Amino acid sequence: MGYKLIALDIDGTIRNADYPISNRTRDALNKVIELGAVVTVATGRMFQSAVKTTSDLNLTSPIASFQGAHVADPLTGKVLWHMPLTASMTVEALNALEPWGLETMAYYEHDVYVEKNSERVESYGIRNEVGVHVVDDLKAIADKLFTRLVVVGGEPDIQEIETQMQARFGSRLHITRSLPYFCEILHPDGGKHKALAWMCDYLDIEQQETIAIGNGYNDVHMLGWAGLGVAIGGAVEEVLEVADMVTDPIEEDGVATMLESLITRGLIG
C-alpha cells in the first residue's frame, strides 16, 4: 500500500520563526507529488495566511485552515467545506468564558471581532493582515456564524480553560490549544481530523492511505486519526504519545527525512 495524502501542520512542523521552509523539504514534497500523492496543509492559521506562508510549496490541492473548520482551494480561494459555530454554540461558549475575563477573538470570513482592542490584538491583525473590528458584545452578533473563537491568555490560564471547557462541553464543542496562550473553540464537527476525513471523501482516498505530521496540541486528533501519525522531534508530549513514529526536529528537516525514507521504500503514491 502507498500513502496517497500527506497532511502537514505548518508552524513548528515545516517552518518556524527562525527556520523557514527548507529547499530539502520542498524537494521532498515535490517528489511526493510527482509520485501521485496529494500534499496538503492542516493549520490553525487563517486561510489567507496559510496560503501566503506556503506559497513556495505550489500547493494545488484543497487545504485545511482555521484549525480544520475550513477547507478551500488555495488557487481560487473557493470554499469547499466549512463548519462554523452555530449562534447558540457561540453564546454558550462565551457565557462559559465570562468568569475568566480574558480576551476572546471571534473569526468571521477574513476578519476578527473583539469586544476590546489591545496591543496584542492590534499586533495580531497586522501580523496576519486581517481586519480587526471592535464590537460591544460578541454574543449580539453570534448569528454571523463565526468560524471559531480563540481565547488569549497566559499559559496556566489557557491550560485550565481548555480542561474546564472540555469537561463542560464534551463532544458538543471541539476545544483545543494551539499555541500555549491560545485556546480554540470550534464546531464539534470541526478540527483538523474532521477536515482530513472530508478531504479523503472528496479525493477518494482511504483513511489508512493518509499521513499526518505535526507537533502541537492541536495536532493530537489529526495524528491519531491518520493512517500514519508522525510527530516532529521536540513535539509536545501529547503528540508524542499518539504518534506512530517520531522524526527529526524541524532544524534537521524532519519532514524531509521521513518522506525520503518512505519514497525510497516505495510507500508513497
Phi and psi in degrees as GROMACS dihedral restraints (atoms count N, CA, C in turn):
[ dihedral_restraints ]
;  ai    aj    ak    al  type     phi  dphi    fc
    3     4     5     6     1  -107.0    20    10
    4     5     6     7     1   148.1    20    10
    6     7     8     9     1   -80.0    20    10
    7     8     9    10     1   131.6    20    10
    9    10    11    12     1  -111.5    20    10
   10    11    12    13     1   -10.9    20    10
   12    13    14    15     1  -138.8    20    10
   13    14    15    16     1   125.8    20    10
   15    16    17    18     1  -116.3    20    10
   16    17    18    19     1   115.9    20    10
   18    19    20    21     1  -108.3    20    10
   19    20    21    22     1   125.2    20    10
   21    22    23    24     1  -114.2    20    10
   22    23    24    25     1   129.2    20    10
   24    25    26    27     1   -67.2    20    10
   25    26    27    28     1   158.2    20    10
   27    28    29    30     1   -97.7    20    10
   28    29    30    31     1   -71.4    20    10
   30    31    32    33     1   -73.6    20    10
   31    32    33    34     1   123.4    20    10
   33    34    35    36     1    87.4    20    10
   34    35    36    37     1    -5.7    20    10
   36    37    38    39     1  -114.8    20    10
   37    38    39    40     1   -51.9    20    10
   39    40    41    42     1  -115.6    20    10
   40    41    42    43     1    -7.4    20    10
   42    43    44    45     1  -160.4    20    10
   43    44    45    46     1   158.9    20    10
   45    46    47    48     1  -150.3    20    10
   46    47    48    49     1  -176.1    20    10
   48    49    50    51     1   -60.6    20    10
   49    50    51    52     1   -29.5    20    10
   51    52    53    54     1  -102.2    20    10
   52    53    54    55     1    -6.0    20    10
   54    55    56    57     1  -142.1    20    10
   55    56    57    58     1    95.9    20    10
   57    58    59    60     1   -69.6    20    10
   58    59    60    61     1   170.5    20    10
   60    61    62    63     1   -57.8    20    10
   61    62    63    64     1   125.7    20    10
   63    64    65    66     1   -85.5    20    10
   64    65    66    67     1   159.9    20    10
   66    67    68    69     1   -61.4    20    10
   67    68    69    70     1   -37.3    20    10
   69    70    71    72     1   -63.3    20    10
   70    71    72    73     1   -41.5    20    10
   72    73    74    75     1   -64.9    20    10
   73    74    75    76     1   -44.6    20    10
   75    76    77    78     1   -59.5    20    10
   76    77    78    79     1   -43.8    20    10
   78    79    80    81     1   -63.2    20    10
   79    80    81    82     1   -41.5    20    10
   81    82    83    84     1   -64.5    20    10
   82    83    84    85     1   -41.7    20    10
   84    85    86    87     1   -68.0    20    10
   85    86    87    88     1   -38.2    20    10
   87    88    89    90     1   -62.1    20    10
   88    89    90    91     1   -39.1    20    10
   90    91    92    93     1   -65.5    20    10
   91    92    93    94     1   -39.3    20    10
   93    94    95    96     1   -58.7    20    10
   94    95    96    97     1   -44.6    20    10
   96    97    98    99     1   -66.8    20    10
   97    98    99   100     1   -40.4    20    10
   99   100   101   102     1   -59.3    20    10
  100   101   102   103     1   -32.2    20    10
  102   103   104   105     1   -81.3    20    10
  103   104   105   106     1    -0.2    20    10
  105   106   107   108     1    98.4    20    10
  106   107   108   109     1     6.4    20    10
  108   109   110   111     1   -91.3    20    10
  109   110   111   112     1   159.1    20    10
  111   112   113   114     1   -93.3    20    10
  112   113   114   115     1   132.8    20    10
  114   115   116   117     1  -111.3    20    10
  115   116   117   118     1   129.2    20    10
  117   118   119   120     1  -139.3    20    10
  118   119   120   121     1   171.0    20    10
  120   121   122   123     1  -120.1    20    10
  121   122   123   124     1   148.8    20    10
  123   124   125   126     1  -129.9    20    10
  124   125   126   127     1   107.5    20    10
  126   127   128   129     1  -135.9    20    10
  127   128   129   130     1   158.1    20    10
  129   130   131   132     1   -81.1    20    10
  130   131   132   133     1   -11.4    20    10
  132   133   134   135     1   -63.4    20    10
  133   134   135   136     1   154.5    20    10
  135   136   137   138     1   -65.4    20    10
  136   137   138   139     1   157.9    20    10
  138   139   140   141     1   -56.0    20    10
  139   140   141   142     1   -51.3    20    10
  141   142   143   144     1   -60.9    20    10
  142   143   144   145     1   -39.0    20    10
  144   145   146   147     1   -66.9    20    10
  145   146   147   148     1   -40.3    20    10
  147   148   149   150     1   -62.4    20    10
  148   149   150   151     1   -43.2    20    10
  150   151   152   153     1   -63.2    20    10
  151   152   153   154     1   -46.0    20    10
  153   154   155   156     1   -63.7    20    10
  154   155   156   157     1   -43.1    20    10
  156   157   158   159     1   -67.6    20    10
  157   158   159   160     1   -28.4    20    10
  159   160   161   162     1  -109.8    20    10
  160   161   162   163     1    19.1    20    10
  162   163   164   165     1   -59.0    20    10
  163   164   165   166     1   -31.2    20    10
  165   166   167   168     1   -80.3    20    10
  166   167   168   169     1     0.4    20    10
  168   169   170   171     1   -91.4    20    10
  169   170   171   172     1   -10.6    20    10
  171   172   173   174     1    54.7    20    10
  172   173   174   175     1    47.4    20    10
  174   175   176   177     1   -71.0    20    10
  175   176   177   178     1   137.5    20    10
  177   178   179   180     1  -121.5    20    10
  178   179   180   181     1   -13.1    20    10
  180   181   182   183     1   -89.7    20    10
  181   182   183   184     1   161.1    20    10
  183   184   185   186     1   -55.0    20    10
  184   185   186   187     1   145.6    20    10
  186   187   188   189     1  -122.1    20    10
  187   188   189   190     1   150.0    20    10
  189   190   191   192     1  -102.5    20    10
  190   191   192   193     1   126.8    20    10
  192   193   194   195     1  -129.6    20    10
  193   194   195   196     1  -172.5    20    10
  195   196   197   198     1    50.1    20    10
  196   197   198   199     1    41.9    20    10
  198   199   200   201     1    65.0    20    10
  199   200   201   202     1    23.4    20    10
  201   202   203   204     1    91.7    20    10
  202   203   204   205     1    12.5    20    10
  204   205   206   207     1   -92.9    20    10
  205   206   207   208     1     1.0    20    10
  207   208   209   210     1  -149.4    20    10
  208   209   210   211     1   128.3    20    10
  210   211   212   213     1  -126.2    20    10
  211   212   213   214     1   129.9    20    10
  213   214   215   216     1  -147.5    20    10
  214   215   216   217     1   162.9    20    10
  216   217   218   219     1   -78.0    20    10
  217   218   219   220     1   122.5    20    10
  219   220   221   222     1   -71.1    20    10
  220   221   222   223     1   -15.9    20    10
  222   223   224   225     1   -88.7    20    10
  223   224   225   226     1   -41.1    20    10
  225   226   227   228     1  -104.1    20    10
  226   227   228   229     1   -19.0    20    10
  228   229   230   231     1    80.6    20    10
  229   230   231   232     1     0.6    20    10
  231   232   233   234     1   -64.0    20    10
  232   233   234   235     1   126.9    20    10
  234   235   236   237     1   -78.5    20    10
  235   236   237   238     1   125.2    20    10
  237   238   239   240     1  -101.4    20    10
  238   239   240   241     1   -28.3    20    10
  240   241   242   243     1  -157.6    20    10
  241   242   243   244     1   135.2    20    10
  243   244   245   246     1  -148.4    20    10
  244   245   246   247     1   131.4    20    10
  246   247   248   249     1  -127.0    20    10
  247   248   249   250     1    76.1    20    10
  249   250   251   252     1   -76.4    20    10
  250   251   252   253     1   163.2    20    10
  252   253   254   255     1   -67.1    20    10
  253   254   255   256     1   143.1    20    10
  255   256   257   258     1   -75.0    20    10
  256   257   258   259     1   164.4    20    10
  258   259   260   261     1   -60.0    20    10
  259   260   261   262     1   -42.2    20    10
  261   262   263   264     1   -67.4    20    10
  262   263   264   265     1   -36.1    20    10
  264   265   266   267     1   -62.4    20    10
  265   266   267   268     1   -43.7    20    10
  267   268   269   270     1   -62.5    20    10
  268   269   270   271     1   -47.3    20    10
  270   271   272   273     1   -62.8    20    10
  271   272   273   274     1   -44.3    20    10
  273   274   275   276     1   -65.2    20    10
  274   275   276   277     1   -40.0    20    10
  276   277   278   279     1   -66.4    20    10
  277   278   279   280     1   -44.0    20    10
  279   280   281   282     1   -64.4    20    10
  280   281   282   283     1   -37.7    20    10
  282   283   284   285     1   -61.9    20    10
  283   284   285   286     1   -40.7    20    10
  285   286   287   288     1   -68.0    20    10
  286   287   288   289     1   -28.7    20    10
  288   289   290   291     1   -84.3    20    10
  289   290   291   292     1   -17.6    20    10
  291   292   293   294     1   -52.8    20    10
  292   293   294   295     1   -42.8    20    10
  294   295   296   297     1   -61.0    20    10
  295   296   297   298     1   -22.1    20    10
  297   298   299   300     1   -78.5    20    10
  298   299   300   301     1   -28.3    20    10
  300   301   302   303     1    65.3    20    10
  301   302   303   304     1    27.8    20    10
  303   304   305   306     1   -98.5    20    10
  304   305   306   307     1   162.5    20    10
  306   307   308   309     1   -65.3    20    10
  307   308   309   310     1   137.2    20    10
  309   310   311   312     1  -128.4    20    10
  310   311   312   313     1   128.3    20    10
  312   313   314   315     1  -104.3    20    10
  313   314   315   316     1   131.3    20    10
  315   316   317   318     1  -111.6    20    10
  316   317   318   319     1   130.6    20    10
  318   319   320   321     1  -104.6    20    10
  319   320   321   322     1   125.2    20    10
  321   322   323   324     1  -134.1    20    10
  322   323   324   325     1   119.0    20    10
  324   325   326   327     1    52.7    20    10
  325   326   327   328     1  -118.8    20    10
  327   328   329   330     1  -106.3    20    10
  328   329   330   331     1    19.2    20    10
  330   331   332   333     1  -122.5    20    10
  331   332   333   334     1   164.2    20    10
  333   334   335   336     1  -122.0    20    10
  334   335   336   337     1   136.8    20    10
  336   337   338   339     1  -116.2    20    10
  337   338   339   340     1   135.8    20    10
  339   340   341   342     1  -137.8    20    10
  340   341   342   343     1   161.4    20    10
  342   343   344   345     1   -92.7    20    10
  343   344   345   346     1   -15.6    20    10
  345   346   347   348     1  -148.5    20    10
  346   347   348   349     1   130.1    20    10
  348   349   350   351     1   -79.8    20    10
  349   350   351   352     1   154.7    20    10
  351   352   353   354     1  -155.8    20    10
  352   353   354   355     1   166.2    20    10
  354   355   356   357     1   -61.6    20    10
  355   356   357   358     1   -36.9    20    10
  357   358   359   360     1   -67.1    20    10
  358   359   360   361     1   -42.4    20    10
  360   361   362   363     1   -66.6    20    10
  361   362   363   364     1   -43.8    20    10
  363   364   365   366     1   -60.8    20    10
  364   365   366   367     1   -42.1    20    10
  366   367   368   369     1   -62.9    20    10
  367   368   369   370     1   -40.0    20    10
  369   370   371   372     1   -61.7    20    10
  370   371   372   373     1   -44.6    20    10
  372   373   374   375     1   -62.5    20    10
  373   374   375   376     1   -43.2    20    10
  375   376   377   378     1   -66.1    20    10
  376   377   378   379     1   -45.3    20    10
  378   379   380   381     1   -63.1    20    10
  379   380   381   382     1   -36.9    20    10
  381   382   383   384     1   -99.1    20    10
  382   383   384   385     1     1.2    20    10
  384   385   386   387     1    56.4    20    10
  385   386   387   388     1    48.6    20    10
  387   388   389   390     1  -126.0    20    10
  388   389   390   391     1   155.6    20    10
  390   391   392   393     1   -77.3    20    10
  391   392   393   394     1   139.8    20    10
  393   394   395   396     1  -115.2    20    10
  394   395   396   397     1   124.1    20    10
  396   397   398   399     1  -116.5    20    10
  397   398   399   400     1   128.3    20    10
  399   400   401   402     1   -96.2    20    10
  400   401   402   403     1   126.1    20    10
  402   403   404   405     1  -126.0    20    10
  403   404   405   406     1   162.2    20    10
  405   406   407   408     1   -71.1    20    10
  406   407   408   409     1   -38.4    20    10
  408   409   410   411     1  -151.7    20    10
  409   410   411   412     1   114.2    20    10
  411   412   413   414     1   -63.0    20    10
  412   413   414   415     1   -33.4    20    10
  414   415   416   417     1   -63.5    20    10
  415   416   417   418     1   -30.4    20    10
  417   418   419   420     1   -69.3    20    10
  418   419   420   421     1   -19.2    20    10
  420   421   422   423     1  -117.8    20    10
  421   422   423   424     1    24.9    20    10
  423   424   425   426     1   -62.5    20    10
  424   425   426   427     1   -23.5    20    10
  426   427   428   429     1   -72.3    20    10
  427   428   429   430     1    -1.3    20    10
  429   430   431   432     1   -65.4    20    10
  430   431   432   433     1   -22.2    20    10
  432   433   434   435     1    66.1    20    10
  433   434   435   436     1    76.4    20    10
  435   436   437   438     1   -66.2    20    10
  436   437   438   439     1   143.4    20    10
  438   439   440   441     1   -68.3    20    10
  439   440   441   442     1   -36.4    20    10
  441   442   443   444     1  -164.7    20    10
  442   443   444   445     1   164.3    20    10
  444   445   446   447     1  -115.0    20    10
  445   446   447   448     1   140.9    20    10
  447   448   449   450     1  -128.2    20    10
  448   449   450   451     1   120.1    20    10
  450   451   452   453     1   -93.3    20    10
  451   452   453   454     1   133.4    20    10
  453   454   455   456     1  -115.2    20    10
  454   455   456   457     1   130.8    20    10
  456   457   458   459     1  -173.1    20    10
  457   458   459   460     1  -173.9    20    10
  459   460   461   462     1   -69.6    20    10
  460   461   462   463     1   156.3    20    10
  462   463   464   465     1   -56.5    20    10
  463   464   465   466     1   -45.4    20    10
  465   466   467   468     1   -62.0    20    10
  466   467   468   469     1   -41.8    20    10
  468   469   470   471     1   -64.1    20    10
  469   470   471   472     1   -44.3    20    10
  471   472   473   474     1   -64.7    20    10
  472   473   474   475     1   -40.3    20    10
  474   475   476   477     1   -62.6    20    10
  475   476   477   478     1   -41.6    20    10
  477   478   479   480     1   -69.0    20    10
  478   479   480   481     1   -39.6    20    10
  480   481   482   483     1   -61.6    20    10
  481   482   483   484     1   -44.8    20    10
  483   484   485   486     1   -57.1    20    10
  484   485   486   487     1   -47.2    20    10
  486   487   488   489     1   -62.1    20    10
  487   488   489   490     1   -47.3    20    10
  489   490   491   492     1   -69.0    20    10
  490   491   492   493     1   -40.2    20    10
  492   493   494   495     1   -67.8    20    10
  493   494   495   496     1   -39.1    20    10
  495   496   497   498     1   -63.4    20    10
  496   497   498   499     1   -40.6    20    10
  498   499   500   501     1   -66.7    20    10
  499   500   501   502     1   -37.1    20    10
  501   502   503   504     1   -74.4    20    10
  502   503   504   505     1   -42.4    20    10
  504   505   506   507     1  -101.4    20    10
  505   506   507   508     1   -19.5    20    10
  507   508   509   510     1    53.8    20    10
  508   509   510   511     1  -128.3    20    10
  510   511   512   513     1   -83.0    20    10
  511   512   513   514     1     2.6    20    10
  513   514   515   516     1   -78.5    20    10
  514   515   516   517     1   -15.6    20    10
  516   517   518   519     1  -143.1    20    10
  517   518   519   520     1   152.9    20    10
  519   520   521   522     1   -98.1    20    10
  520   521   522   523     1   116.1    20    10
  522   523   524   525     1  -124.6    20    10
  523   524   525   526     1   128.8    20    10
  525   526   527   528     1  -150.7    20    10
  526   527   528   529     1   162.1    20    10
  528   529   530   531     1   -96.2    20    10
  529   530   531   532     1   144.1    20    10
  531   532   533   534     1  -106.7    20    10
  532   533   534   535     1   -85.0    20    10
  534   535   536   537     1   -77.0    20    10
  535   536   537   538     1   159.1    20    10
  537   538   539   540     1   -58.1    20    10
  538   539   540   541     1   -21.3    20    10
  540   541   542   543     1  -107.8    20    10
  541   542   543   544     1    15.2    20    10
  543   544   545   546     1  -123.2    20    10
  544   545   546   547     1   124.9    20    10
  546   547   548   549     1  -109.7    20    10
  547   548   549   550     1   125.1    20    10
  549   550   551   552     1  -110.7    20    10
  550   551   552   553     1   137.8    20    10
  552   553   554   555     1  -123.1    20    10
  553   554   555   556     1   122.5    20    10
  555   556   557   558     1  -131.8    20    10
  556   557   558   559     1   168.0    20    10
  558   559   560   561     1   -55.5    20    10
  559   560   561   562     1   145.6    20    10
  561   562   563   564     1   -60.7    20    10
  562   563   564   565     1   -21.5    20    10
  564   565   566   567     1   -94.7    20    10
  565   566   567   568     1    11.0    20    10
  567   568   569   570     1   -91.9    20    10
  568   569   570   571     1  -174.2    20    10
  570   571   572   573     1   109.7    20    10
  571   572   573   574     1   150.4    20    10
  573   574   575   576     1   -59.4    20    10
  574   575   576   577     1   -38.6    20    10
  576   577   578   579     1   -66.5    20    10
  577   578   579   580     1   -36.2    20    10
  579   580   581   582     1   -70.3    20    10
  580   581   582   583     1   -37.4    20    10
  582   583   584   585     1   -64.3    20    10
  583   584   585   586     1   -40.9    20    10
  585   586   587   588     1   -67.5    20    10
  586   587   588   589     1   -36.0    20    10
  588   589   590   591     1   -62.0    20    10
  589   590   591   592     1   -42.0    20    10
  591   592   593   594     1   -63.3    20    10
  592   593   594   595     1   -44.0    20    10
  594   595   596   597     1   -58.9    20    10
  595   596   597   598     1   -41.3    20    10
  597   598   599   600     1   -61.3    20    10
  598   599   600   601     1   -43.4    20    10
  600   601   602   603     1   -62.0    20    10
  601   602   603   604     1   -43.5    20    10
  603   604   605   606     1   -64.8    20    10
  604   605   606   607     1   -37.6    20    10
  606   607   608   609     1   -99.8    20    10
  607   608   609   610     1     1.4    20    10
  609   610   611   612     1    59.0    20    10
  610   611   612   613     1    52.1    20    10
  612   613   614   615     1  -121.1    20    10
  613   614   615   616     1   138.5    20    10
  615   616   617   618     1   -80.0    20    10
  616   617   618   619     1   149.8    20    10
  618   619   620   621     1   -55.6    20    10
  619   620   621   622     1   -41.8    20    10
  621   622   623   624     1   -70.7    20    10
  622   623   624   625     1    -7.6    20    10
  624   625   626   627     1   -96.1    20    10
  625   626   627   628     1    15.0    20    10
  627   628   629   630     1  -111.0    20    10
  628   629   630   631     1   149.7    20    10
  630   631   632   633     1  -122.5    20    10
  631   632   633   634     1   132.6    20    10
  633   634   635   636     1  -121.9    20    10
  634   635   636   637     1   134.5    20    10
  636   637   638   639     1  -127.1    20    10
  637   638   639   640     1   127.6    20    10
  639   640   641   642     1  -161.7    20    10
  640   641   642   643     1  -176.6    20    10
  642   643   644   645     1  -143.7    20    10
  643   644   645   646     1   -14.0    20    10
  645   646   647   648     1  -112.7    20    10
  646   647   648   649     1   173.2    20    10
  648   649   650   651     1   -53.9    20    10
  649   650   651   652     1   -38.6    20    10
  651   652   653   654     1   -74.4    20    10
  652   653   654   655     1    -0.3    20    10
  654   655   656   657     1  -100.3    20    10
  655   656   657   658     1    -5.6    20    10
  657   658   659   660     1   -58.7    20    10
  658   659   660   661     1   -51.1    20    10
  660   661   662   663     1   -63.5    20    10
  661   662   663   664     1   -38.7    20    10
  663   664   665   666     1   -63.9    20    10
  664   665   666   667     1   -45.8    20    10
  666   667   668   669     1   -67.4    20    10
  667   668   669   670     1   -36.1    20    10
  669   670   671   672     1   -68.3    20    10
  670   671   672   673     1   -29.8    20    10
  672   673   674   675     1   -79.7    20    10
  673   674   675   676     1   -37.0    20    10
  675   676   677   678     1   -66.4    20    10
  676   677   678   679     1   158.4    20    10
  678   679   680   681     1   -61.3    20    10
  679   680   681   682     1   -37.2    20    10
  681   682   683   684     1  -135.0    20    10
  682   683   684   685     1   113.1    20    10
  684   685   686   687     1   -97.7    20    10
  685   686   687   688     1   123.6    20    10
  687   688   689   690     1  -118.9    20    10
  688   689   690   691     1   124.4    20    10
  690   691   692   693     1   -97.3    20    10
  691   692   693   694     1   138.7    20    10
  693   694   695   696     1   -77.6    20    10
  694   695   696   697     1   140.5    20    10
  696   697   698   699     1   -53.5    20    10
  697   698   699   700     1   133.4    20    10
  699   700   701   702     1    90.1    20    10
  700   701   702   703     1     3.9    20    10
  702   703   704   705     1   -64.1    20    10
  703   704   705   706     1   162.1    20    10
  705   706   707   708     1   -64.5    20    10
  706   707   708   709     1   155.8    20    10
  708   709   710   711     1   -58.5    20    10
  709   710   711   712     1   -38.0    20    10
  711   712   713   714     1   -61.3    20    10
  712   713   714   715     1   -34.8    20    10
  714   715   716   717     1   -72.7    20    10
  715   716   717   718     1   -42.8    20    10
  717   718   719   720     1   -60.3    20    10
  718   719   720   721     1   -33.3    20    10
  720   721   722   723     1   -69.2    20    10
  721   722   723   724     1   -33.9    20    10
  723   724   725   726     1   -95.3    20    10
  724   725   726   727     1   -13.9    20    10
  726   727   728   729     1   -68.7    20    10
  727   728   729   730     1   145.5    20    10
  729   730   731   732     1   -79.8    20    10
  730   731   732   733     1   -26.3    20    10
  732   733   734   735     1  -154.5    20    10
  733   734   735   736     1   159.6    20    10
  735   736   737   738     1  -122.3    20    10
  736   737   738   739     1   128.4    20    10
  738   739   740   741     1  -105.3    20    10
  739   740   741   742     1  -175.6    20    10
  741   742   743   744     1   -67.0    20    10
  742   743   744   745     1   160.7    20    10
  744   745   746   747     1   -68.4    20    10
  745   746   747   748     1   167.9    20    10
  747   748   749   750     1   -58.6    20    10
  748   749   750   751     1   -35.7    20    10
  750   751   752   753     1   -66.3    20    10
  751   752   753   754     1   -17.1    20    10
  753   754   755   756     1  -111.5    20    10
  754   755   756   757     1    21.6    20    10
  756   757   758   759     1    56.0    20    10
  757   758   759   760     1    51.7    20    10
  759   760   761   762     1   -57.5    20    10
  760   761   762   763     1   -40.4    20    10
  762   763   764   765     1   -62.6    20    10
  763   764   765   766     1   -46.3    20    10
  765   766   767   768     1   -62.5    20    10
  766   767   768   769     1   -43.2    20    10
  768   769   770   771     1   -56.7    20    10
  769   770   771   772     1   -47.8    20    10
  771   772   773   774     1   -65.7    20    10
  772   773   774   775     1   -45.1    20    10
  774   775   776   777     1   -67.0    20    10
  775   776   777   778     1   -40.3    20    10
  777   778   779   780     1   -59.2    20    10
  778   779   780   781     1   -39.1    20    10
  780   781   782   783     1   -65.4    20    10
  781   782   783   784     1   -44.8    20    10
  783   784   785   786     1   -65.8    20    10
  784   785   786   787     1   -38.0    20    10
  786   787   788   789     1   -63.1    20    10
  787   788   789   790     1   -45.2    20    10
  789   790   791   792     1   -60.8    20    10
  790   791   792   793     1   -34.4    20    10
  792   793   794   795     1   -86.9    20    10
  793   794   795   796     1     3.0    20    10
  795   796   797   798     1    70.5    20    10
  796   797   798   799     1    32.0    20    10
  798   799   800   801     1  -105.6    20    10
  799   800   801   802     1    11.1    20    10
  801   802   803   804     1  -115.5    20    10
  802   803   804   805     1   134.1    20    10
